[in-house]
Amino acid sequence: MSTTTKLLAACALSMSIAGAYAAPVLFQGSSNAGATFTVAQARTAWQAALVSFSNDTLTGPASAAPFTSAAGNTYAQTGNGSTIRATGTDIAGDRVNAGLIQFDVTFPSFVNAVGFDVFDNDGGGMDLLLTDAFTNIVTTFSFQSALGSNVTEFFGVVFDPSTFISRLRVSGTDPGGLTNWDNFTTGVGRNVVVDPNNPVPVPGSLLLVGLGLVALAAQQKARAVAKS
């Protein structure tokens, strides 16, 4: 096998490895006995898939929505009839007469992953609706809560490596009508090619670019030798 062919093969292999982790990945843990993953295990696995993350503990003054946390996230009601409020330690949601508890979260920077804790969703559904910051394509990630009351859960997702958002809509269908959210954590996955917050190619993409340039140079040199 020629040097050029070897380099091109290595480049293709690197691209296939990166592509193997291109799909969104969901993480879920529960305090329920018998759960596949605990809350801590699911959060730890989610964080391990990130190159960086920031946690919003929602500690601060109690306030009705909309409100901005110390971490810079803004939480607002959507007008569907449900309500949310800051309690000083988390977010309390009330379905009131609406079909679900729904609110928007606006982040101060682009994020590629989101995770949070949920308390007492009573086996209801949990949808995350994200709008790509550059294409405006809306994608929905759906989770199903564990059955029972007074259960704490973790829901997390790492988006496609090319997907970044600055805003997220959360929809919870708690049958009991009351749900709490805490520890809204955002981050950037390890497999992103370019982070728009810091537009410098990550090491993996630099390797691909380098291999491509070396292969091209070797190919041009071989052609020059053949002509001489």
C-alpha positions as CSV (number, residue, x, y, z in Angstrom):
1,M,0.0,0.0,0.0
2,S,1.4,3.4,-1.0
3,T,2.1,6.2,1.6
4,T,-0.7,8.3,0.1
5,T,-3.2,5.4,0.3
6,K,-2.2,4.7,3.9
7,L,-2.8,8.3,4.8
8,L,-6.1,8.4,3.1
9,A,-7.2,5.2,4.8
10,A,-6.2,6.6,8.2
11,C,-8.2,9.8,7.5
12,A,-11.2,7.8,6.5
13,L,-10.9,5.6,9.7
14,S,-10.8,8.8,11.8
15,M,-13.8,10.1,10.1
16,S,-15.7,6.8,10.6
17,I,-14.9,6.8,14.3
18,A,-16.1,10.4,14.7
19,G,-19.3,9.5,12.8
20,A,-20.0,6.6,15.2
21,Y,-20.8,9.1,17.9
22,A,-22.7,11.5,15.7
23,A,-26.3,10.6,16.9
24,P,-27.9,12.3,19.9
25,V,-27.5,10.3,23.1
26,L,-30.1,10.3,25.9
27,F,-29.3,9.7,29.6
28,Q,-31.9,8.9,32.3
29,G,-31.6,7.9,36.0
30,S,-34.1,7.5,38.9
31,S,-34.1,7.2,42.7
32,N,-36.7,4.4,42.3
33,A,-35.5,1.0,43.6
34,G,-34.6,-1.3,40.8
35,A,-33.9,1.5,38.3
36,T,-31.3,0.7,35.7
37,F,-29.3,3.8,36.6
38,T,-29.4,6.0,39.7
39,V,-29.6,9.8,39.4
40,A,-25.9,10.1,40.2
41,Q,-24.9,7.4,37.7
42,A,-26.9,8.9,34.9
43,R,-25.5,12.4,35.5
44,T,-21.9,11.2,35.8
45,A,-22.3,9.3,32.5
46,W,-23.8,12.4,30.8
47,Q,-21.0,14.7,32.1
48,A,-18.4,12.2,30.9
49,A,-19.6,12.7,27.4
50,L,-18.9,16.5,27.6
51,V,-15.7,18.5,27.2
52,S,-17.1,21.2,29.4
53,F,-20.3,22.0,31.4
54,S,-21.9,24.5,33.7
55,N,-24.4,23.8,36.4
56,D,-27.3,26.2,37.4
57,T,-28.2,25.3,40.9
58,L,-31.1,27.8,40.8
59,T,-30.0,29.1,44.2
60,G,-31.2,32.7,44.7
61,P,-34.3,34.8,45.6
62,A,-37.8,33.4,45.2
63,S,-39.5,35.0,42.2
64,A,-42.4,34.6,39.8
65,A,-41.6,34.0,36.1
66,P,-39.9,35.3,34.1
67,F,-36.7,35.3,36.2
68,T,-32.9,35.1,35.4
69,S,-30.8,32.9,37.6
70,A,-27.3,33.6,38.9
71,A,-25.9,31.4,36.1
72,G,-27.5,33.7,33.5
73,N,-30.3,31.4,32.4
74,T,-33.7,33.0,31.9
75,Y,-36.8,31.0,32.7
76,A,-40.2,32.0,31.3
77,Q,-43.7,30.7,31.0
78,T,-45.1,30.0,27.5
79,G,-48.7,31.2,28.1
80,N,-50.2,27.8,27.9
81,G,-51.9,28.2,31.2
82,S,-49.4,26.5,33.4
83,T,-47.1,28.4,35.8
84,I,-43.5,28.2,37.1
85,R,-41.7,30.1,39.9
86,A,-38.3,30.2,41.5
87,T,-38.4,28.9,45.0
88,G,-34.9,29.9,46.0
89,T,-33.6,26.4,45.5
90,D,-35.3,25.1,42.4
91,I,-38.2,25.7,39.9
92,A,-41.7,24.8,41.0
93,G,-44.2,24.0,38.2
94,D,-48.0,23.9,38.4
95,R,-50.1,22.5,35.6
96,V,-53.1,24.5,36.8
97,N,-55.8,23.7,34.2
98,A,-53.4,23.2,31.3
99,G,-52.6,19.8,29.7
100,L,-48.9,20.1,30.7
101,I,-46.4,22.2,32.6
102,Q,-44.4,24.1,30.0
103,F,-41.7,26.7,30.1
104,D,-38.8,28.1,28.1
105,V,-35.1,28.4,29.1
106,T,-32.9,30.8,27.3
107,F,-29.1,30.3,27.8
108,P,-26.4,33.0,27.7
109,S,-24.3,31.1,25.3
110,F,-24.7,28.3,22.7
111,V,-24.9,24.8,24.2
112,N,-24.7,21.3,22.7
113,A,-26.0,19.3,25.7
114,V,-28.6,19.8,28.4
115,G,-29.3,17.9,31.7
116,F,-31.5,18.5,34.7
117,D,-33.1,16.9,37.8
118,V,-36.8,16.4,38.1
119,F,-38.8,15.7,41.2
120,D,-42.2,14.2,41.5
121,N,-43.3,13.9,37.9
122,D,-45.6,11.0,38.9
123,G,-44.8,8.8,35.8
124,G,-45.6,11.5,33.3
125,G,-43.8,12.4,30.1
126,M,-41.0,14.9,29.7
127,D,-40.4,16.5,26.3
128,L,-37.4,18.7,25.4
129,L,-38.1,20.8,22.3
130,L,-34.9,22.4,21.0
131,T,-34.5,24.8,18.1
132,D,-31.2,24.7,16.2
133,A,-29.6,28.2,16.6
134,F,-28.5,28.2,13.0
135,T,-31.0,26.2,11.0
136,N,-34.1,26.8,13.2
137,I,-35.0,23.1,12.8
138,V,-37.0,21.9,15.8
139,T,-36.1,18.5,17.4
140,T,-38.1,16.9,20.3
141,F,-36.5,14.5,22.8
142,S,-39.0,12.5,24.8
143,F,-38.5,10.8,28.2
144,Q,-40.9,8.8,30.3
145,S,-40.7,9.3,34.1
146,A,-40.6,6.4,36.5
147,L,-43.9,5.6,38.2
148,G,-44.6,6.7,41.7
149,S,-44.6,9.9,43.8
150,N,-41.6,11.7,45.4
151,V,-39.2,10.3,42.8
152,T,-36.1,12.2,41.8
153,E,-34.9,11.7,38.2
154,F,-32.1,12.9,35.9
155,F,-32.8,13.6,32.2
156,G,-29.9,14.5,30.0
157,V,-29.2,14.6,26.2
158,V,-26.1,15.3,24.2
159,F,-27.1,16.6,20.8
160,D,-25.8,15.9,17.4
161,P,-22.1,17.2,17.1
162,S,-23.2,20.0,14.7
163,T,-26.3,21.1,16.7
164,F,-26.2,24.1,19.1
165,I,-29.1,25.8,20.8
166,S,-29.5,29.0,22.8
167,R,-33.1,28.2,23.9
168,L,-35.0,25.2,25.1
169,R,-38.7,24.4,25.7
170,V,-39.5,21.9,28.5
171,S,-42.9,20.2,28.6
172,G,-43.9,17.9,31.5
173,T,-47.2,15.9,31.6
174,D,-47.2,15.2,35.4
175,P,-50.6,13.5,36.2
176,G,-50.5,15.1,39.7
177,G,-50.0,18.6,38.3
178,L,-47.0,19.6,40.4
179,T,-43.3,19.1,39.4
180,N,-40.0,20.6,40.4
181,W,-36.8,21.1,38.3
182,D,-33.3,21.6,39.6
183,N,-29.6,21.7,38.5
184,F,-30.1,22.8,34.9
185,T,-26.7,21.9,33.5
186,T,-25.5,22.8,30.0
187,G,-22.4,21.9,28.1
188,V,-20.5,21.0,25.0
189,G,-20.1,17.4,23.8
190,R,-16.6,15.9,23.3
191,N,-17.4,15.2,19.6
192,V,-18.3,18.6,18.3
193,V,-16.2,19.8,15.4
194,V,-16.4,23.6,16.1
195,D,-17.8,25.3,19.2
196,P,-19.5,28.6,18.1
197,N,-18.6,30.0,21.6
198,N,-14.9,29.4,20.8
199,P,-14.6,28.7,17.0
200,V,-11.4,26.8,17.1
201,P,-11.4,23.2,15.7
202,V,-11.1,20.6,18.5
203,P,-8.2,18.2,18.4
204,G,-10.1,15.5,16.6
205,S,-11.0,17.8,13.6
206,L,-7.5,19.1,13.5
207,L,-6.2,15.6,13.1
208,L,-8.6,15.0,10.2
209,V,-7.5,18.3,8.5
210,G,-3.8,17.5,9.1
211,L,-4.2,14.0,7.6
212,G,-6.0,15.4,4.6
213,L,-3.3,18.0,3.9
214,V,-0.5,15.5,4.3
215,A,-2.2,13.0,2.0
216,L,-2.8,15.8,-0.6
217,A,0.9,16.9,-0.4
218,A,2.1,13.3,-0.8
219,Q,-0.2,12.8,-3.8
220,Q,1.1,16.0,-5.5
221,K,4.7,14.9,-4.9
222,A,4.0,11.5,-6.4
223,R,2.6,13.1,-9.5
224,A,5.6,15.5,-9.8
225,V,8.0,12.5,-9.6
226,A,6.0,10.6,-12.2
227,K,6.2,13.5,-14.7
228,S,10.0,14.0,-14.3
